[in-house]
Amino acid sequence: MTLKYVLPVIALAASATVSAEEYQLFTDLEAYHQRYSGDSENLWSLNGTYFFDKKQTLGPLDQFEYINKVTNVNAAFSRFYDENFWSVGGEYFADNNLVFSARFTENAGFHATSVGIGYLISKDFIVRAQAAKPEEGSTSYLFSASYNHQLQGSDYVGFTAHTDDEFDQYGISSKYFASLGADRFIALGASLKEEFDRSSWAVDADYYFSKMTSVGVSYDKVDNYGLTAKHFFNRSWALEAGFGSNADSSGYKVYRLGVTGQF
């Protein structure tokens, strides 16, 4: 290969490396205003996750690999209907490919504890088992498997299937992420699940005008729909606004405003 062909390849590889950002700390503050038939309620939530190694973006500043493989801790707090909800948890990825997880949740005075174990069969395939014990009631067991099918470059199709031990709750979800060229991207999601003989489905789509600006839409089986817009003002701070309603109940409306910090 002559020099005139080698130099463009090197330049292209260097530009791809520079365009990717790396983060370890993620925080989100969200406020909701919900209205229905003249009544209204204000809700808000705060959550954060710290990863013990850097997470690299796939182009857009809020898109990362489908299967996380980095040890992390997280916490969340929210308040709505005059009640407090909070949780703390984390995941540990061991050198032998075992994955351990734990979470404690306090919901309006009632708490629950869950612990889990998983195994990374490969970098693109993980299986998990989880036991969840509420303050009152019996322990439930959940099982899941996630698979990432890597396409060209950073494009991928991901699948996750889950079920409980009695097959009362089960489902599958999928996500497709792809670069459209010229710093534009698309992310598509779909889910189908069955919960105690009641089926539901949901779809969503996000279009990225650039790695810093996107718009999104969502829709589900019961005719709930949502519209969102998100913009990063720099590599660390983003503002997101959203609107939701129901096609059959126009009196129901949700307005959302969120601030994201990534470091």
C-alpha positions in Angstrom: 0.0 0.0 0.0 1.4 3.4 -1.0 1.8 6.4 1.3 -1.1 8.2 -0.4 -3.4 5.4 0.7 -1.9 4.9 4.1 -2.2 8.5 5.3 -6.0 8.8 4.8 -6.6 5.6 6.7 -4.5 6.8 9.6 -6.3 10.2 9.6 -9.7 8.4 9.6 -8.7 6.2 12.5 -7.4 9.1 14.5 -10.6 11.2 14.0 -12.7 8.2 15.1 -10.6 8.0 18.3 -10.9 11.7 19.1 -14.7 11.8 18.6 -15.3 9.2 21.3 -15.8 10.6 24.9 -15.1 8.8 28.1 -17.1 9.1 31.4 -17.2 7.6 34.9 -19.8 9.6 36.7 -23.4 10.0 35.5 -26.1 12.1 37.3 -29.7 13.0 36.4 -32.1 15.4 37.9 -35.7 15.3 36.5 -38.9 17.1 37.3 -42.4 16.1 36.1 -45.7 18.0 36.1 -48.6 15.6 35.6 -52.2 16.7 34.9 -55.3 14.6 34.6 -58.9 15.9 34.5 -58.1 19.2 36.2 -55.9 17.6 39.0 -52.1 18.0 38.9 -49.1 16.6 40.7 -45.4 17.5 40.7 -42.8 14.8 40.8 -39.0 14.8 40.8 -36.1 12.4 40.9 -32.4 12.4 41.4 -30.1 9.5 40.5 -26.4 8.9 40.0 -24.0 6.1 38.9 -20.3 5.9 39.4 -18.3 3.4 37.2 -14.9 2.2 38.5 -13.5 2.4 34.9 -14.2 4.7 32.0 -17.2 4.2 29.8 -16.7 5.2 26.1 -19.4 6.6 24.0 -20.5 5.2 20.6 -20.7 8.6 19.1 -23.7 10.3 20.8 -22.7 11.5 24.3 -25.5 9.4 25.8 -25.0 6.1 23.9 -22.8 3.3 25.2 -22.3 -0.4 24.7 -25.4 -2.6 25.0 -24.0 -4.9 27.7 -22.3 -3.0 30.5 -19.1 -4.8 31.7 -17.8 -2.2 34.3 -18.2 -2.4 38.1 -20.4 0.3 39.4 -22.4 1.7 42.3 -25.6 3.7 42.1 -28.2 5.6 44.1 -31.6 7.2 43.4 -34.1 9.3 45.3 -37.5 10.5 44.1 -40.6 12.0 45.6 -44.1 11.9 44.3 -47.6 11.8 45.9 -46.0 13.1 49.1 -44.0 9.9 49.5 -40.2 9.3 49.4 -38.7 6.5 47.3 -34.9 5.7 47.3 -32.5 2.9 46.5 -28.8 2.0 46.5 -27.1 -0.7 44.6 -24.2 -1.8 42.5 -22.6 -4.5 40.3 -19.2 -6.1 40.6 -17.5 -7.8 37.6 -14.9 -10.3 38.7 -11.9 -11.4 36.7 -13.4 -14.9 36.3 -16.4 -13.4 34.4 -18.8 -13.8 37.3 -21.0 -10.8 38.0 -22.5 -10.0 41.5 -25.2 -7.4 42.1 -27.2 -6.1 45.1 -29.9 -3.5 45.7 -31.9 -2.1 48.6 -35.1 -0.2 47.9 -37.3 1.8 50.2 -40.7 2.7 48.8 -43.0 4.8 50.9 -42.1 2.9 54.1 -41.8 -0.5 52.6 -38.4 -2.0 51.7 -37.1 -4.7 49.5 -33.7 -6.4 49.1 -32.4 -8.1 46.0 -29.2 -9.9 45.2 -28.0 -11.4 41.9 -25.3 -13.4 40.2 -24.5 -13.6 36.6 -21.9 -14.9 34.1 -20.3 -13.2 31.1 -20.2 -16.1 28.7 -18.5 -13.8 26.2 -18.2 -10.0 25.9 -21.5 -10.1 23.9 -23.5 -12.6 26.0 -24.5 -12.4 29.7 -26.9 -14.5 31.8 -28.2 -13.5 35.2 -30.2 -14.8 38.1 -31.7 -12.6 40.8 -33.6 -13.1 44.1 -35.8 -10.3 45.4 -37.2 -10.3 49.0 -39.8 -7.7 49.9 -40.4 -6.6 53.5 -43.6 -8.7 53.5 -44.2 -11.6 51.2 -42.2 -14.4 49.6 -38.9 -14.2 47.7 -39.2 -14.0 43.9 -36.6 -15.2 41.4 -35.9 -13.6 38.1 -33.7 -14.8 35.2 -32.5 -12.9 32.2 -30.1 -13.2 29.3 -28.7 -10.4 27.1 -27.0 -10.8 23.7 -25.3 -8.2 21.6 -24.8 -8.7 17.9 -22.1 -6.4 16.7 -22.6 -4.9 13.2 -20.3 -2.7 11.2 -18.3 -0.2 13.3 -20.2 0.7 16.5 -23.6 -0.4 15.1 -25.3 -3.2 16.9 -28.6 -5.1 17.6 -29.1 -6.1 21.2 -31.7 -8.5 22.7 -32.7 -9.2 26.3 -35.1 -11.9 27.5 -36.4 -12.3 31.1 -38.8 -14.4 33.1 -39.6 -15.2 36.7 -39.4 -18.7 38.2 -43.2 -19.3 37.7 -43.4 -17.8 34.2 -46.0 -15.3 35.4 -43.9 -12.4 34.1 -41.7 -12.8 31.0 -40.8 -10.8 28.0 -38.2 -9.7 25.4 -36.7 -6.4 24.4 -34.5 -5.3 21.6 -32.4 -2.2 20.7 -30.9 -1.2 17.4 -28.2 1.5 17.2 -26.5 2.7 14.0 -24.5 5.5 12.5 -26.1 7.2 9.5 -22.9 9.0 8.6 -22.1 12.7 8.8 -22.2 12.6 12.6 -25.9 11.4 12.5 -27.2 8.4 14.4 -30.4 6.5 15.1 -31.5 4.3 18.1 -34.6 2.1 17.9 -36.2 0.1 20.8 -39.0 -2.4 21.2 -40.3 -4.5 24.0 -43.0 -7.2 24.5 -43.9 -8.6 27.8 -46.6 -10.7 29.6 -47.4 -10.0 33.3 -50.0 -12.1 35.0 -52.0 -12.8 31.7 -51.8 -9.2 30.6 -49.7 -8.5 27.6 -48.1 -5.1 26.6 -45.7 -3.7 24.1 -43.8 -0.5 23.6 -41.6 1.1 20.9 -39.4 4.1 20.8 -37.0 5.8 18.4 -34.3 8.5 18.8 -32.7 10.4 16.0 -29.4 12.2 16.5 -28.7 15.3 14.4 -25.2 15.2 15.9 -23.6 13.5 18.9 -24.9 16.3 21.1 -28.5 16.8 19.9 -31.4 14.4 19.5 -35.2 14.0 19.4 -37.2 11.0 20.3 -40.7 9.5 20.2 -42.4 6.6 22.0 -45.7 4.7 21.9 -47.2 1.7 23.7 -50.1 -0.7 23.6 -52.5 1.4 25.7 -51.9 4.5 23.4 -49.5 6.4 25.6 -47.1 8.4 23.6 -44.1 10.7 24.3 -42.0 13.3 22.6 -38.5 14.3 23.8 -35.7 16.6 22.8 -32.2 16.6 24.3 -29.1 18.8 23.8 -25.6 18.7 25.3 -24.3 22.3 25.7 -20.8 20.8 26.2 -19.3 17.4 26.9 -20.6 17.3 30.5 -24.0 19.0 30.7 -27.3 18.4 28.8 -30.9 19.6 29.0 -33.8 17.4 28.1 -37.5 18.3 27.7 -40.4 15.9 27.2 -44.1 15.7 26.7 -46.4 12.8 27.1 -50.1 12.1 26.7 -52.6 9.4 25.8 -54.4 9.2 22.4 -57.7 8.1 24.1 -57.5 10.4 27.1 -56.4 13.9 26.0 -57.0 15.2 29.5 -53.9 13.3 30.7 -50.6 15.2 30.1 -47.1 14.9 31.5 -44.4 17.6 31.1 -40.8 16.7 31.9 -37.6 18.6 32.3 -34.3 17.0 33.1 -30.6 18.0 33.6 -27.9 15.5 32.9 -24.3 15.7 34.1 -21.6 13.3 32.8 -18.0 13.5 34.0 
